[in-house]
Amino acid sequence: MNTPNMLSQRETDRLRKTADRVKNETGRELESLRGRSDYIQCYDYFIDLLSGGVEPGALEKRTGKPALNLLCIQVPLELIHAAGFLPFKIFSGSHAADAFGTDGRIPALTCPMLRAVRGIFRLNESFSNQPWVLPTTCDWIVKLPQMLRDVNSTLTQRFHWLELPHLKDGAGVRERWLAEIFGLKKFLEKNAGIKIDRKRLAVSIDVYNRAWEAITRLEERRRAGAVPFVWFLVIANSFFLDSPESWTDAVNKLLPALPDKECYGRVFFAGSPVFFPNFKIPLLLEEAGLTVTGDDLCSSGRIFPGGVKTEGSSEYEMVAALSGRYHEGCLCPTFADNDRRINSILGNIGNFEGVVFHVLKGCHPYDLESCSLEEPVSRRGLKFLRLETDYTTEDSRNLLTRIEAFAQTLN
């Protein structure tokens, strides 16, 4: 019979081995990035952020400011910044962490990203040291605290739910969301020990407006073929790993160094998010000769919903402007009245030859959305390819065969 000490040693060994696997997986991807033929030195800043550790402790050490953990992009980043925190969006594309997070205590078809997050938590409990804001985006997100309860039972002590209306329009929707945002403001003020006044808000809104301007210019260069999809993902994934001011400066420094490049097989990429180090699908698309020059991923092209314009300078008017922007600008498939999202995707595909739709197994909102999008895309004379996968690599050859066949059908 195993004694508690034996079990403890066994678990310690497993933690160490998994941590080594995660480190090796990350190291291989970073080495691959620096070995690419399109690597330029200005990418080093973003690579270094990813290599420094994808966890809030690394952000705090790098910036000297406290981190606030969040999931999904409905949380107004400007409010977090105005409270003196830096937003850290929890994510993981690690296959090793995914495998470690699947231990029989959660369903087998759980979202791979959240399984990986659970695995990262089991390796490093420092995530529980910061306050949390959790929007009620999808059922998996709502159940995340339950999934993490066996990892850390004290997680909810500095925890704030942000109840997301699942309608864009309707009586009282905007008012309910505005009330949620003011509730968030109180939570941030309590945890920061400061008052978020209009001066702090004005500074933070300006910081993120400048970040949005940099993203917009980067998107323009990508549409021209100057920013390969893999590099765009590296830049976007690193957004929450440093202060927004430093990240914006690095993007603006990168822009003039990007070489113009003629590209073929232009496709639009939609669906489930892609997180470092799991760049399997983007790399397979490159191998098949396709160029992703646009996407709508919440991990890439829409890491936050855009710049904010206020109609007045009062504290209330600024918070109301943030509330409206983050609600109207969010294009998550979890909304019930989702025609706006479909129309937004269709409105972006005029200069593309096809649409590649990525579905992570267990990601039900995007899975269902793929059914709604294929027909209108096809009616426009464009090709549509749906790819369902997870974090494993075993399906790579089969996926590549399908992608190559799809590439041959493009104009």
N, C-alpha and C positions, 0 to 999 in steps of 0.2 A: 504494500500500500504506500502511496506517495504521501510524504509528510508535507505540511505547509511550507517548510523551508525549501524542500525539493521543488515544490511547485513554484515558489518565488524565484528560485534560481533559474528554472526553466523559462519563466516569463521574462526574466532579465535577459537571458540569452536570446530569446526571440526578439525582444525590443532592440537589442544591439544589432542583430543580424538584419532586421528590417530597416533600421536607421542606415546601415551600410548600403543596403539595396537602394534606398531612396537617394542617398548621396551619390552612388555610382550612376544611377539612372540620370540624375541631374547633370552630373559631370560629363557623361557621354553626349548629352544634348548640347551642352555649352561648348564642348570641344568641336562638335559638328558645326555649330554656328560660326565659330571662328575659322573653320576650315572651308567655308563656302566660297565659291568663286566671286560672289557679289558682296563679300564682306568689305566694309570700309571702316576706318578707325573710329569714325564718329558713332558707330554702333556700340563701342565699348562701354559707354556709360550705361546703356540699357542692359547689356549682358552682365555687367558687374552688379547691377541691382538684383537680377535674377540669381546670380551666383552667391549673393550675400545672405540669402535665406528668405524664403517666402513665409514669413511669420511676423507677428506684430513686434516682437522683441527686437528683431533686426531693424525695423523701421524706427523704433524709439532710440536705439543705439546710434543709428545713422543721423538722426535729426535732433536728438535731445528733447523731443516733444512727446507727450503721451499719445498712445494710439487708441482708437476706438474701433472695435470689430463690427463689421456689418456684412450682410449677405444681400445681394441684388442691388439694383441701381436706383431704387425709388427713394432712397434716403437723401435729402438735400445736403450735399457735401459742404456747401457754404455755411450752413448752420454749425456743422461739426467743426469746421475751421475757425469760425468766429468764437466758439467756446474754448479755443486753445488746443483742441485735439487735432490729430491727423487721421483721416479715415483710412482704415485698413480693410479692404475687401478680401474676405477669406475665400480662397480657392485652392484647388489642387488638381493637377493633371497627372499625378504620379500613379503609375500602375502598381508599384510596390506598396504605396500607401493604400490604394484601393483594395488590394488583396488583404492587407493587414486589418482594414476596417470592416471586412466581411468575416465575422466570426460566429455566425449562427444566431446572433441576437437581433439581427435586422433582416428584412425580406431579401431574398436573392436578387429581385429585380429593382432594388433601390437605385436611385440615380447614381451613376458611377462617380460623379463629382462629389456628392455628399458622402459616399462610402470612403472616398479618398480623404475628405476632410475629417471624417471620423478616425481614419487611420493616423492622420497627422496629429490629431488630438491625443491619441493614445501614446504617440511618441513624445509629444511636447505639450505639457499642460499649461504653458505660459499664456495660452490664449485666454485662460480664465482670469488673468490678472487685470484685464482691461474691461471697461463697460462695453455693453453689447446693444446694438439696435438691430432688430430682426423684422423686416416687412413680411406680412403674411401673403407671400407671392403665390406659392404653389403648396400642395399638400406635403411634399417632402420637406420643404423649408419649415412649415408649421410643426412638423414632427421632429425636427432636428434636436431640440432640447431633450426629448425622450430618447433619441438615438445616442445622445452623449451622456445621459444620466449615469450610466455605469462607469463612464470615464471620469467624470467629476460631478459630484452631487451638489456642489455649491455654485454651479455655473449661473443659475438664475438670480443670484443675489444682486448683481449689477446689470440687470437685463431689462430691456424695454421692447415691448411689442409695438410695431407700427402697423395698424390694421389698414390694409390696402383695399379701397373700394374696387370691386371687380367689374364696375361699370364706368365708362367714360362720361356718359351723359345720364341725365335723370334728375328728378327732384331731390334736392338736398345733397347730391353726391359731392359737389365741390365744397359745400359747407362742412360736410363730415370730414373730408380730407384736410381742410384747413384747420379744423379742430385737432386732428391727429398731429399736424405739424406743430401747432402751438404746444401740444402735450409733449412732443419731442423736445421742443425748445426748453421747457421746464426741466425735463430729465437731464439735458445737457448742462443747464445752469447749475442744477443740484450737484452733479458729479464733478463739474469744473470749479465750483465755488465762485463763479463770476456771473455778472449780468450780461447777456448778449444784447447790447444796445445798437442803435442805428449806425454808430461810427464803426463798430466792429463788423457789422453786417456789410457795410459799404466796402470796407477793405477786402473782405472775403469774396464778395460778389465780383469785385474787380480782379482778384487773383484767378478765379475760375473762368471768368470771361476771357482773360488772356490765354488760359490753357485751352479753351474752346477755339479761339482764333488760331492757335498753333495746330490743333487737330484738324481744323478745316483746311489749312494750307497743306498739311500732310496728306489729307484725302485728295486734294487736287493733284498733287504729284503722283499719288497712287493711281488715279484714273488715267494719268498719262503713261503709266507703266514704270515709273521710277522707283516704286517701293514694292518689292516682292511681298506676297502675303505673309510669308514666314517672318520677315522683318517687321511688318506692320503689327503682327501679333506680339512679337517681342517688345516693341515699343508700348503697345496698349497694355499688355500684361504687367509692365513695370510701373504703370501709372500710380498704383497705390503703394509703391515701395520706397518713395521718397517724398519730400515736400512738393506740392504742386508747382511752386515757384522754380525749384531746381529742375524738375522734369520739363517744364515749359521752356526754360533756357536751353536745355539740351536738345529739344526738338527744333527750336529756332536755329541752333547752331548746325544741326544736321541738314536742314532743308537745302541750303546752297551747295552742299557736298554731294547731293544725290544726282547720279548721272541719268541723263535721258536715255530711254531704251525703247526700241520698237517691240511690241508684244503681240502675240497671236493667241487664239483660243481664249478670248476674253469671257470670263464667266462671273456671275454674281453668286456669292456664297451666303446661305441663310441657314437658320435652324439653331440647334443646340450650341452652347458656347464651347470654345476651344481654349484650354488652359495649358500653360507650360507645366511639365515638359512633354505633354502629349500632343505633338505636332504631326501625328501619323497621317491624317487625312490631307492637310496642306502639302506635306512632302510627296504624297502619292499623286496629288493633282499636278505638282511640278514635274514629277517623273513622267506623267502622261502628256506633258507639253501644254498644259492649261495654265492660264494666268488669271488669278483672282484679282480684279481691279475694283471690287466693291463688295461690301458685306453689310449685314445688319446684326451682327453678333453683339451681345451685351458684354462680351469679353474683348471686343475689338472696335468696330465702327461706331458703336453707341455706348461707350463706357460711362458717359453721363449725358443727359438729354440736351445739352446745349447751353448757350449763353442766356443770361437773364437781363431783361430790361424792366426797370421799375418805373411806374407812372408817378411816383412821389418819393419823398425821402424820409418818410416817417418809418418807425420800426414796423408798424402794422403793415404798411404798404409793401415793404421789402419782404416780409415773411409771406404775405399773400402772393407776391410775384413768384417767389420760390415755390410755393405750394402749387400754383397754377402750372409753372413750367415743368415741374417733376411729374405732375399728373398727366397733363396734356402731351408732354413730350415723350412719355414712356410708351414703348411699343412692345410690351411683354405679351406673349400669346395667352397669358392667363386671364386677360380681360374677356368678359362675356360678349360685349359688343365690339368685335374685333375686326370689323370691316376696314377700319382706319389703318390697322397694321398691314393687312393684305394689300390695300391700295397704296400704302407707302412703299412696300416692296416692289409692286408692279410699276410704280412711278420711277423707280431707280434703275430699271433694267433696260432702258431704251438703247444703251450703247453696248449691250452684251449679247453674246451668241447663245447663251444658255444659263440655266440656274442649277446649282448643286445644292441640295438640301440635306443637311447633316442632322441625324437623329441619334442621340445617345440612348441606348437601351434603358428603359425605365423612365425616360423623360417624356411623360405622356402629353403635356400641352403641345410640344413641338411635333410629336408623332402625329397627333390629330391634325395639327395645322398643315402638315405636308399634304394631307388629303384635300384640303381646301385650296391649296395654292397650285397644284399641278395642272388642273383644268384651265384656269385663266392664263397661266404661262403658256400652255400649249396653244391656246386660241390666238395668242400673239405671234405664233410662228416660231417660238423659241423651244429649245430642247430642255427637258427637265430630268434630273437624275437625283433619286433619293438614296442616301447611303445610311444604313443603320449599323452602328458599331458600338464598341465599348473601349476600354483602355488596353485591351490585350492586343498583341501583334499577330496572333495566329491567322487572322482573316485578311492580312495585308495583301497577299497574292491574289485572292479572289476579288478584293476590292479594286486592285489595280487593273485586273482584267476588265471589270465593268467600266472603270473610268476611261480606259483606253478605247473601249468600244464606243463610249459616249463621245469622246473627243473626235472620233472619226465621223460622227454624224453632224458636227458643227459646220456652219457655212465657211 
